[in-house]
């Protein structure tokens, strides 16, 4: 098994931080414009970055019992939509390569 050198890991880590910061900026910015409660924004972010289980755990740990089911549903719907979109984009990218 090969390991990732620290020199190669640094750009990957920086890219990950940029993705999360961009995600949080968009979620909080749009949420503020639409006047969505902060708790709902944080759970939506958790459901998108993590998964339905982590969003449900966060809601439960924070005492937001009325938000557990919506967090699970939002995360599940996000996974389903993202899977379909990812497969379509993958096919769109790979199709021209297979014609060569």
DRENTORKOL-3810 file (N, C-alpha, C; in nm, 4 decimals):
REM DRENTORKOL-3810
@n.u->0.0847; n.v->-0.1186; n.w->0.0000; ca.u->0.0000; ca.v->0.0000; ca.w->0.0000; c.u->0.0886; c.v->0.1240; c.w->0.0000
@n.u->0.0515; n.v->0.2185; n.w->-0.0804; ca.u->0.1272; ca.v->0.3436; ca.w->-0.0871; c.u->0.0607; c.v->0.4463; c.w->0.0021
@n.u->0.1415; n.v->0.5337; n.w->0.0540; ca.u->0.0872; ca.v->0.6406; ca.w->0.1378; c.u->0.1055; c.v->0.7744; c.w->0.0670
@n.u->0.0264; n.v->0.8692; n.w->0.1079; ca.u->0.0298; ca.v->1.0021; ca.w->0.0484; c.u->0.1362; c.v->1.0841; c.w->0.1198
@n.u->0.2264; n.v->1.1419; n.w->0.0444; ca.u->0.3323; ca.v->1.2221; ca.w->0.1048; c.u->0.2729; c.v->1.3525; c.w->0.1578
@n.u->0.3370; n.v->1.4100; n.w->0.2594; ca.u->0.2874; ca.v->1.5376; ca.w->0.3124; c.u->0.2809; c.v->1.6474; c.w->0.2068
@n.u->0.3726; n.v->1.6452; n.w->0.1126; ca.u->0.3723; ca.v->1.7478; ca.w->0.0062; c.u->0.2499; c.v->1.7333; c.w->-0.0830
@n.u->0.2038; n.v->1.6115; n.w->-0.1033; ca.u->0.0843; ca.v->1.5886; ca.w->-0.1854; c.u->-0.0432; c.v->1.6068; c.w->-0.1038
@n.u->-0.0360; n.v->1.5825; n.w->0.0252; ca.u->-0.1543; ca.v->1.5930; ca.w->0.1109; c.u->-0.1954; c.v->1.7386; c.w->0.1343
@n.u->-0.1004; n.v->1.8288; n.w->0.1364; ca.u->-0.1315; ca.v->1.9689; ca.w->0.1650; c.u->-0.2274; c.v->2.0305; c.w->0.0630
@n.u->-0.2039; n.v->2.0166; n.w->-0.0677; ca.u->-0.3004; ca.v->2.0730; ca.w->-0.1635; c.u->-0.4383; c.v->2.0073; c.w->-0.1539
@n.u->-0.4412; n.v->1.8780; n.w->-0.1265; ca.u->-0.5702; ca.v->1.8101; ca.w->-0.1115; c.u->-0.6456; c.v->1.8624; c.w->0.0106
@n.u->-0.5749; n.v->1.8818; n.w->0.1196; ca.u->-0.6366; ca.v->1.9376; ca.w->0.2398; c.u->-0.6866; c.v->2.0793; c.w->0.2172
@n.u->-0.6060; n.v->2.1595; n.w->0.1475; ca.u->-0.6471; ca.v->2.2970; ca.w->0.1172; c.u->-0.7711; c.v->2.2981; c.w->0.0278
@n.u->-0.7775; n.v->2.2066; n.w->-0.0689; ca.u->-0.8944; ca.v->2.1962; ca.w->-0.1562; c.u->-1.0188; c.v->2.1595; c.w->-0.0757
@n.u->-1.0034; n.v->2.0667; n.w->0.0163; ca.u->-1.1155; ca.v->2.0281; ca.w->0.1028; c.u->-1.1652; c.v->2.1446; c.w->0.1871
@n.u->-1.0744; n.v->2.2203; n.w->0.2432; ca.u->-1.1131; ca.v->2.3376; ca.w->0.3231; c.u->-1.1857; c.v->2.4392; c.w->0.2352
@n.u->-1.1373; n.v->2.4604; n.w->0.1129; ca.u->-1.2033; ca.v->2.5551; ca.w->0.0219; c.u->-1.3454; c.v->2.5105; c.w->-0.0111
@n.u->-1.3640; n.v->2.3812; n.w->-0.0315; ca.u->-1.4978; ca.v->2.3298; ca.w->-0.0611; c.u->-1.5918; c.v->2.3553; c.w->0.0560
@n.u->-1.5471; n.v->2.3232; n.w->0.1783; ca.u->-1.6330; ca.v->2.3406; ca.w->0.2956; c.u->-1.6638; c.v->2.4875; c.w->0.3231
@n.u->-1.5651; n.v->2.5737; n.w->0.3071; ca.u->-1.5871; ca.v->2.7172; ca.w->0.3288; c.u->-1.6846; c.v->2.7721; c.w->0.2245
@n.u->-1.6676; n.v->2.7309; n.w->0.0996; ca.u->-1.7603; ca.v->2.7748; ca.w->-0.0053; c.u->-1.9014; c.v->2.7265; c.w->0.0233
@n.u->-1.9140; n.v->2.6008; n.w->0.0624; ca.u->-2.0447; ca.v->2.5426; ca.w->0.0943; c.u->-2.1118; c.v->2.6207; c.w->0.2070
@n.u->-2.0384; n.v->2.6430; n.w->0.3149; ca.u->-2.0958; ca.v->2.7125; ca.w->0.4299; c.u->-2.1318; c.v->2.8564; c.w->0.3948
@n.u->-2.0498; n.v->2.9236; n.w->0.3143; ca.u->-2.0780; ca.v->3.0605; ca.w->0.2724; c.u->-2.2082; c.v->3.0672; c.w->0.1923
@n.u->-2.2248; n.v->2.9754; n.w->0.0983; ca.u->-2.3468; ca.v->2.9743; ca.w->0.0165; c.u->-2.4687; c.v->2.9411; c.w->0.1029
@n.u->-2.4581; n.v->2.8367; n.w->0.1847; ca.u->-2.5711; ca.v->2.7951; ca.w->0.2694; c.u->-2.6138; c.v->2.9089; c.w->0.3623
@n.u->-2.5181; n.v->2.9686; n.w->0.4310; ca.u->-2.5525; ca.v->3.0753; ca.w->0.5253; c.u->-2.5993; c.v->3.2018; c.w->0.4534
@n.u->-2.5387; n.v->3.2335; n.w->0.3395; ca.u->-2.5788; ca.v->3.3527; ca.w->0.2645; c.u->-2.7200; c.v->3.3416; c.w->0.2096
@n.u->-2.7482; n.v->3.2313; n.w->0.1415; ca.u->-2.8824; ca.v->3.2111; ca.w->0.0859; c.u->-2.9850; c.v->3.1978; c.w->0.1986
@n.u->-2.9474; n.v->3.1281; n.w->0.3037; ca.u->-3.0383; ca.v->3.1131; ca.w->0.4175; c.u->-3.0726; c.v->3.2454; c.w->0.4828
@n.u->-2.9746; n.v->3.3327; n.w->0.4911; ca.u->-3.0006; ca.v->3.4643; ca.w->0.5499; c.u->-3.0947; c.v->3.5454; c.w->0.4610
@n.u->-3.0729; n.v->3.5385; n.w->0.3285; ca.u->-3.1616; ca.v->3.6099; ca.w->0.2356; c.u->-3.3055; c.v->3.5585; c.w->0.2445
@n.u->-3.3200; n.v->3.4277; n.w->0.2609; ca.u->-3.4533; ca.v->3.3669; ca.w->0.2679; c.u->-3.5099; c.v->3.3617; c.w->0.4097
@n.u->-3.4327; n.v->3.4123; n.w->0.5061; ca.u->-3.4730; ca.v->3.4161; ca.w->0.6468; c.u->-3.5046; c.v->3.2762; c.w->0.7022
@n.u->-3.4184; n.v->3.1817; n.w->0.6706; ca.u->-3.4309; ca.v->3.0451; ca.w->0.7217; c.u->-3.3628; c.v->3.0399; c.w->0.8583
@n.u->-3.4242; n.v->2.9751; n.w->0.9581; ca.u->-3.3613; ca.v->2.9655; ca.w->1.0906; c.u->-3.2235; c.v->2.8985; c.w->1.0841
@n.u->-3.1322; n.v->2.9464; n.w->1.1667; ca.u->-2.9953; ca.v->2.8970; ca.w->1.1666; c.u->-2.9894; c.v->2.7466; c.w->1.1930
@n.u->-3.0722; n.v->2.6961; n.w->1.2824; ca.u->-3.0732; ca.v->2.5527; ca.w->1.3123; c.u->-3.1039; c.v->2.4714; c.w->1.1868
@n.u->-3.1985; n.v->2.5169; n.w->1.1070; ca.u->-3.2324; ca.v->2.4461; ca.w->0.9838; c.u->-3.1177; c.v->2.4518; c.w->0.8833
@n.u->-3.0498; n.v->2.5650; n.w->0.8759; ca.u->-2.9362; ca.v->2.5783; ca.w->0.7849; c.u->-2.8223; c.v->2.4848; c.w->0.8242
@n.u->-2.7939; n.v->2.4782; n.w->0.9537; ca.u->-2.6860; ca.v->2.3921; ca.w->1.0005; c.u->-2.7182; c.v->2.2455; c.w->0.9772
@n.u->-2.8431; n.v->2.2075; n.w->0.9989; ca.u->-2.8826; ca.v->2.0691; ca.w->0.9733; c.u->-2.8785; c.v->2.0368; c.w->0.8241
@n.u->-2.9214; n.v->2.1303; n.w->0.7403; ca.u->-2.9150; ca.v->2.1087; ca.w->0.5960; c.u->-2.7704; c.v->2.0933; c.w->0.5511
@n.u->-2.6832; n.v->2.1747; n.w->0.6053; ca.u->-2.5417; ca.v->2.1645; ca.w->0.5721; c.u->-2.4859; c.v->2.0295; c.w->0.6151
@n.u->-2.5195; n.v->1.9881; n.w->0.7364; ca.u->-2.4731; ca.v->1.8591; ca.w->0.7872; c.u->-2.5264; c.v->1.7453; c.w->0.7018
@n.u->-2.6519; n.v->1.7519; n.w->0.6628; ca.u->-2.7116; ca.v->1.6459; ca.w->0.5809; c.u->-2.6460; c.v->1.6389; c.w->0.4441
@n.u->-2.6026; n.v->1.7522; n.w->0.3902; ca.u->-2.5390; ca.v->1.7543; ca.w->0.2588; c.u->-2.3933; c.v->1.7107; c.w->0.2634
@n.u->-2.3205; n.v->1.7581; n.w->0.3599; ca.u->-2.1787; ca.v->1.7220; ca.w->0.3688; c.u->-2.1614; c.v->1.5841; c.w->0.4306
@n.u->-2.2368; n.v->1.5579; n.w->0.5353; ca.u->-2.2283; ca.v->1.4272; ca.w->0.5998; c.u->-2.3255; c.v->1.3312; c.w->0.5365
@n.u->-2.4213; n.v->1.2897; n.w->0.6116; ca.u->-2.5255; ca.v->1.2016; ca.w->0.5610; c.u->-2.6460; c.v->1.2121; c.w->0.6538
@n.u->-2.7562; n.v->1.1455; n.w->0.6216; ca.u->-2.8755; ca.v->1.1571; ca.w->0.7050; c.u->-2.8517; c.v->1.1164; c.w->0.8515
@n.u->-2.7666; n.v->1.0170; n.w->0.8717; ca.u->-2.7420; ca.v->0.9707; ca.w->1.0090; c.u->-2.6722; c.v->1.0782; c.w->1.0928
@n.u->-2.5741; n.v->1.1478; n.w->1.0350; ca.u->-2.5044; ca.v->1.2511; ca.w->1.1121; c.u->-2.5954; c.v->1.3714; c.w->1.1369
@n.u->-2.6821; n.v->1.4016; n.w->1.0403; ca.u->-2.7762; ca.v->1.5122; ca.w->1.0593; c.u->-2.8761; c.v->1.4784; c.w->1.1700
@n.u->-2.9248; n.v->1.3553; n.w->1.1718; ca.u->-3.0178; ca.v->1.3126; ca.w->1.2773; c.u->-2.9485; c.v->1.3135; c.w->1.4136
@n.u->-2.8248; n.v->1.2685; n.w->1.4174; ca.u->-2.7501; ca.v->1.2688; ca.w->1.5431; c.u->-2.7281; c.v->1.4113; c.w->1.5929
@n.u->-2.6972; n.v->1.5024; n.w->1.5022; ca.u->-2.6776; ca.v->1.6424; ca.w->1.5415; c.u->-2.8068; c.v->1.7016; c.w->1.5963
@n.u->-2.9175; n.v->1.6776; n.w->1.5266; ca.u->-3.0463; ca.v->1.7307; ca.w->1.5721; c.u->-3.0823; c.v->1.6747; c.w->1.7089
@n.u->-3.0609; n.v->1.5475; n.w->1.7275; ca.u->-3.0925; ca.v->1.4843; ca.w->1.8553; c.u->-3.0028; c.v->1.5371; c.w->1.9673
@n.u->-2.8732; n.v->1.5496; n.w->1.9387; ca.u->-2.7783; ca.v->1.5970; ca.w->2.0402; c.u->-2.8054; c.v->1.7411; c.w->2.0808
@n.u->-2.8527; n.v->1.8222; n.w->1.9873; ca.u->-2.8813; ca.v->1.9626; ca.w->2.0176; c.u->-3.0197; c.v->1.9828; c.w->2.0787
@n.u->-3.0979; n.v->1.8741; n.w->2.0905; ca.u->-3.2309; ca.v->1.8857; ca.w->2.1492; c.u->-3.3361; c.v->1.9332; c.w->2.0509
@n.u->-3.3089; n.v->1.9206; n.w->1.9231; ca.u->-3.4028; ca.v->1.9634; ca.w->1.8198; c.u->-3.4820; c.v->1.8418; c.w->1.7712
@n.u->-3.5569; n.v->1.7809; n.w->1.8584; ca.u->-3.6250; ca.v->1.6554; ca.w->1.8258; c.u->-3.7244; c.v->1.6710; c.w->1.7104
@n.u->-3.7833; n.v->1.7880; n.w->1.6969; ca.u->-3.8788; ca.v->1.8085; ca.w->1.5866; c.u->-3.8089; c.v->1.8191; c.w->1.4512
@n.u->-3.6762; n.v->1.8312; n.w->1.4518; ca.u->-3.6021; ca.v->1.8458; ca.w->1.3267; c.u->-3.5292; c.v->1.7180; c.w->1.2852
@n.u->-3.5413; n.v->1.6106; n.w->1.3632; ca.u->-3.4705; ca.v->1.4873; ca.w->1.3305; c.u->-3.5225; c.v->1.4281; c.w->1.2000
@n.u->-3.6521; n.v->1.4081; n.w->1.1893; ca.u->-3.7094; ca.v->1.3484; ca.w->1.0686; c.u->-3.6849; c.v->1.4345; c.w->0.9441
@n.u->-3.7070; n.v->1.5666; n.w->0.9485; ca.u->-3.6751; ca.v->1.6468; ca.w->0.8297; c.u->-3.5273; c.v->1.6385; c.w->0.7899
@n.u->-3.4384; n.v->1.6285; n.w->0.8884; ca.u->-3.2953; ca.v->1.6172; ca.w->0.8573; c.u->-3.2666; c.v->1.4860; c.w->0.7845
@n.u->-3.3286; n.v->1.3788; n.w->0.8298; ca.u->-3.3092; ca.v->1.2486; ca.w->0.7649; c.u->-3.3665; c.v->1.2518; c.w->0.6235
@n.u->-3.4854; n.v->1.3075; n.w->0.6091; ca.u->-3.5480; ca.v->1.3136; ca.w->0.4765; c.u->-3.4679; c.v->1.4010; c.w->0.3802
@n.u->-3.4200; n.v->1.5155; n.w->0.4285; ca.u->-3.3402; ca.v->1.6044; ca.w->0.3423; c.u->-3.2101; c.v->1.5370; c.w->0.3001
@n.u->-3.1456; n.v->1.4692; n.w->0.3933; ca.u->-3.0215; ca.v->1.3996; ca.w->0.3604; c.u->-3.0431; c.v->1.2858; c.w->0.2626
@n.u->-3.1509; n.v->1.2111; n.w->0.2809; ca.u->-3.1813; ca.v->1.0994; ca.w->0.1909; c.u->-3.2148; c.v->1.1507; c.w->0.0512
@n.u->-3.2956; n.v->1.2542; n.w->0.0437; ca.u->-3.3281; ca.v->1.3129; ca.w->-0.0860; c.u->-3.2022; c.v->1.3679; c.w->-0.1538
@n.u->-3.1169; n.v->1.4325; n.w->-0.0752; ca.u->-2.9913; ca.v->1.4845; ca.w->-0.1303; c.u->-2.9034; c.v->1.3736; c.w->-0.1851
@n.u->-2.8943; n.v->1.2609; n.w->-0.1133; ca.u->-2.8156; ca.v->1.1472; ca.w->-0.1627; c.u->-2.8729; c.v->1.0933; c.w->-0.2928
@n.u->-3.0047; n.v->1.0811; n.w->-0.3006; ca.u->-3.0683; ca.v->1.0273; ca.w->-0.4215; c.u->-3.0457; c.v->1.1193; c.w->-0.5414
@n.u->-3.0657; n.v->1.2474; n.w->-0.5214; ca.u->-3.0477; ca.v->1.3436; ca.w->-0.6313; c.u->-2.9007; c.v->1.3505; c.w->-0.6728
@n.u->-2.8114; n.v->1.3560; n.w->-0.5755; ca.u->-2.6686; ca.v->1.3657; ca.w->-0.6073; c.u->-2.6180; c.v->1.2412; c.w->-0.6783
@n.u->-2.6699; n.v->1.1249; n.w->-0.6426; ca.u->-2.6293; ca.v->1.0023; ca.w->-0.7110; c.u->-2.6716; c.v->1.0068; c.w->-0.8569
@n.u->-2.7952; n.v->1.0455; n.w->-0.8823; ca.u->-2.8441; ca.v->1.0530; ca.w->-1.0198; c.u->-2.7661; c.v->1.1570; c.w->-1.0999
@n.u->-2.7451; n.v->1.2738; n.w->-1.0437; ca.u->-2.6712; ca.v->1.3796; ca.w->-1.1136; c.u->-2.5265; c.v->1.3357; c.w->-1.1385
@n.u->-2.4652; n.v->1.2734; n.w->-1.0393; ca.u->-2.3284; ca.v->1.2267; ca.w->-1.0548; c.u->-2.3145; c.v->1.1238; c.w->-1.1657
@n.u->-2.4109; n.v->1.0335; n.w->-1.1751; ca.u->-2.4060; ca.v->0.9327; ca.w->-1.2818; c.u->-2.4252; c.v->0.9967; c.w->-1.4190
@n.u->-2.5144; n.v->1.0948; n.w->-1.4280; ca.u->-2.5352; ca.v->1.1637; ca.w->-1.5557; c.u->-2.4122; c.v->1.2438; c.w->-1.5975
@n.u->-2.3521; n.v->1.3118; n.w->-1.5020; ca.u->-2.2313; ca.v->1.3893; ca.w->-1.5332; c.u->-2.1177; c.v->1.2954; c.w->-1.5723
@n.u->-2.1046; n.v->1.1853; n.w->-1.5005; ca.u->-2.0010; ca.v->1.0876; ca.w->-1.5349; c.u->-2.0197; c.v->1.0332; c.w->-1.6754
@n.u->-2.1435; n.v->1.0021; n.w->-1.7095; ca.u->-2.1716; ca.v->0.9514; ca.w->-1.8439; c.u->-2.1414; c.v->1.0592; c.w->-1.9483
@n.u->-2.1789; n.v->1.1822; n.w->-1.9187; ca.u->-2.1563; ca.v->1.2949; ca.w->-2.0097; c.u->-2.0071; c.v->1.3175; c.w->-2.0332
@n.u->-1.9272; n.v->1.2990; n.w->-1.9271; ca.u->-1.7825; ca.v->1.3186; ca.w->-1.9395; c.u->-1.7175; c.v->1.2009; c.w->-2.0108
@n.u->-1.7602; n.v->1.0786; n.w->-1.9810; ca.u->-1.6962; ca.v->0.9605; ca.w->-2.0369; c.u->-1.7401; c.v->0.9283; c.w->-2.1787
@n.u->-1.8590; n.v->0.9701; n.w->-2.2187; ca.u->-1.9092; ca.v->0.9372; ca.w->-2.3516; c.u->-1.8159; c.v->0.9851; c.w->-2.4632
@n.u->-1.7687; n.v->1.1082; n.w->-2.4618; ca.u->-1.6762; ca.v->1.1497; ca.w->-2.5689; c.u->-1.5460; c.v->1.0695; c.w->-2.5699
@n.u->-1.5039; n.v->1.0227; n.w->-2.4538; ca.u->-1.3792; ca.v->0.9453; ca.w->-2.4471; c.u->-1.3949; c.v->0.8084; c.w->-2.5107
@n.u->-1.5155; n.v->0.7510; n.w->-2.5039; ca.u->-1.5368; ca.v->0.6174; ca.w->-2.5586; c.u->-1.5511; c.v->0.6184; c.w->-2.7105
@n.u->-1.5708; n.v->0.7356; n.w->-2.7689; ca.u->-1.5872; ca.v->0.7452; ca.w->-2.9142; c.u->-1.4547; c.v->0.7483; c.w->-2.9880
@n.u->-1.3458; n.v->0.7647; n.w->-2.9160; ca.u->-1.2142; ca.v->0.7752; ca.w->-2.9786; c.u->-1.1573; c.v->0.6409; c.w->-3.0103
END
